[in-house]
Amino acid sequence: MADQMEPKGEKKYKYSIIIPTYNERLNIAIIVYLIFKHLRDVDFEIIVVDDGSPDGTQEIVKQLQQLYGEDRILLRARAKKLGLGTAYIHGLKHATGDFVVIMDADLSHHPKYLPSFIKKQLETNASIVTGTRYVKGGGVHGWNLMRKLTSRGANVLAQTLLWPGVSDLTGSFRLYKKSVLEDVISSCVSKGYVFQMEMIVRATRKGYHIEEVPITFVDRVFGTSKLGGSEIVEYLKGLVYLLLTT
């Protein structure tokens, strides 16, 4: 269900940036500062969906609300960890923008790329703009060789089996037209790290226009990675599920 062109004019769009958090006390203030720095002339709101972080993440967000305003920083907390996919669904319920950006809180997705995402969408009227590590100008910083090979292997495997139409299937730095995100997200059943992969595959199958922007993914500086053996098993199960259902 490919969408129609937006009417031409001088409409100023609003962007809702959804950031799921769990124990990101050391990162959340930095990423919020960087978003404001790189989107000076853009109308946006930041929606922080925190899953009951015990490290004081929510207290930091409340301080940021006092600094930037509760209309610019929205805290939409949940009582416990409920999965990445449901965090985006929860944040989407509170989004008032024309477009929705999803990105990680751990500084692996640098806000300096946001203007490029917005520019690409305005130039192409894309339904989705996704960041990619696997085209010229993109890359990964801070990973050892084994992790790079694992990531690239997982992506090649998914490309071979699913033909998703994008070069970086497992990336999670994206801009969506809000109506498109609402449509695609309603089709997804995954709740963890497979959610991002399912989203882009479903969008491709629905015929939405997807564009890519090269990004450099930077491994987290503060905190610990939440990707472990259980997520790898989940990824492989999700791959089989999408192969059978899309």
N, C-alpha and C positions, 0 to 999 in steps of 0.2 A: 504494500500500500504506500507507494511513493507519494510524498506530500507535494502540495502546490507551491508555487513561488509566492513569496511574501509581497504584499503590495508595496510599490516603490514610494518613497517619500523621505521625510526627515525624522521619522520615528526614532526616538532614543530608547534602546532596549535596556532591560534590566537583567542582571545575571545573578542567579542564586548559586553559591558555592557550598556544596555539601562536603563536610569533612568528618568522617567517623573517627572517634578516638577511643583508645583504651591505654591508660598509663602513658600519656603524652605530655606530661607536665613540663618537661624540658624543651619540647618542640613547639607547642601550640602558640605561644606568644611570638616566636620567631616567624612562623609561617604567616600568622595574621599580619604582622608588621610588613612582611615582604609582599603580601597581597595588596595592602594599601599603597605600598611604594610603587608597584608596577601597574596599578589600575587607577591612577590619579583622576582621570577624566571619564571614568566608567561608573555607571549606576549599578551597585551590587550589594548583596547581603551575604554574610557568611553564616551558615547553619552548622553548628557543631553538634553532632550526635554522639554523646558520650555514654558508653555502656558500663556505668557504675565504677569508674576508675578509682582504685583505693589510694592512688598516689597524689591526689589533690588536683587533678586536671580541671575538674569543674570549678574549683576555687579560683584558679588562674583565669579561666574563661569569664567568670563573674567580674574579676578585676579588669579584664579587657573590655567588658561591656561598659564599665564606668568610664573608661578612657575613650572608647570609640562610639559608644551609644548602643542601647539595646535594640535599636532599629537596624543597626549594621551588623551586630554580632548577636545571633540567636542561639541560646543554649537549649537543646531539646534532648534532655537526658533520659536514659532508660535505666532500669534497676540493675541489670546484669548483662553479661555478654550474650547477645542473641544472634550474632552472625553479621557478616558484612552486607549481604544482600538486603536483609531486613532493615539495616541501618540506613541504606539509601532510600528504601521505601518510606521509612519513618521521616527522614529529612524532606523527601519530596512532598509529603503532606503539608509541610509548613512553608514550602517555597512559593514566593510571589513573583519570581522573575519570568521573563519570556524564555530564557535559556537556563539550563542547569549544568554546572560544572561539578564533576566528581574528582576528588584527588585525595592523596594520602596526607596524613598529618606529620609524617616523620621526616619531611624535607627531601624525600627521594624524588618528589615532583616539585621542581622549582617554579614558583609563581612567575618568574621572568618569562615563561613560555605562554602565559595567559593572553597577552596581547596578540601573539601569533595565532592562537586558536581563534580568537574573536575575529581577527582580520581575515583568516582563511574562510570562516563561515560567512562573513559578509560578502566576500568576493565570489563565493561559489554557491551560496544558499544551501550549503550542506545541512542535512538533518543531524549529522553527527561529525564531530572532528575529534580524532583520537591521536594521542601521542604515540610515536613509535621509536623504538631503539634500533630497528633493523633496516633503516634506509640511510642514504648518504646524509651526514650531518647529525645522525643519532648515535647513541652508544650507551655504555654502562661504565660507571666509575666506582671503584671500591670493592668490586667482587673479585674473588680468586678464580683461577682458571676452571676449577671443578664446578663452581656455581654458574659461571658463564656457559659452560658446556651443557649443564643440566637445563638451564633456562632456554638456551637455543634449541636443544634437543626436544624439549617439551613443545616449543613453538613449531618446530618443523613437523613433529608428529601430528599436531593439531591441524597444521596447514594441509598436510597430505590427506588426512582423513575427512576433514570438514569443509575445505575450500571456502574459508570465511570471507575472502575478498579484501582482507587487510593484512599487512605484513607483521603486525605485533598483536597476536590474539589475546595474550595474557596481560597486556598493559591495563592500567587502571586510572589513567589520566585522560579524561574525556570531557567534551562539551556536547550537550544535547539540546535540541529544541525541546522545550518542556513537554509539549504534546506528544512528541516522538518518544521521549523517555517514559511517559505515562503509559503509552501503548505497548512498548517493548517490555517494560518491567512487569506488566500484567501477564505476560506470556511465560515468564521465567519461574522455575521452581527451585533452582539452586539457592542456597543461603550463604555459602562460604566463599572461598577464593575462586571456585568454579563460576560464580555468579557473573564475573566480568566477561568470561569467555562465552557463557551462554547469551549474555546481552548482545554482544556483537554478532554472533551467529544468527540469533533470532532477527536482528535488525537487517542483516543481509538477506535473509530469506523473505522478509517482508518487502524488500525492494527499496529500502531507504538509501539516500545518497550519503556516502561516507567519504570523508577526506582525511588525510593524515598530515601530521606536522612532526618533523624530527625533533626528538628530545634526548637529552642525556640523563639517564636514570642514575641517581647517586645513592649509594647505600647509606642507611641511617647512621647519623653521627651519635645521637643520644638515644638511650634505651636499647631494648633487645628486640630482635626480629621475632615476629609471631608466626613465621613460616617454618614448619617442621615436617617430620615424617608423616604425620596424620594428614597434613594438607596435601602432600604429594600423592598419597593414596586417594584422597578425595578428588584430586585433579584427574587421576587416571579413571576413576569411576565416572566422573562427570564427562570425560571424553567419550567413554563408551555410551553413556546415556544420550549425549547429543548426536552421536553417530546413528543411533537407533531411532531418534525422535525428530530429527530435522532434515 
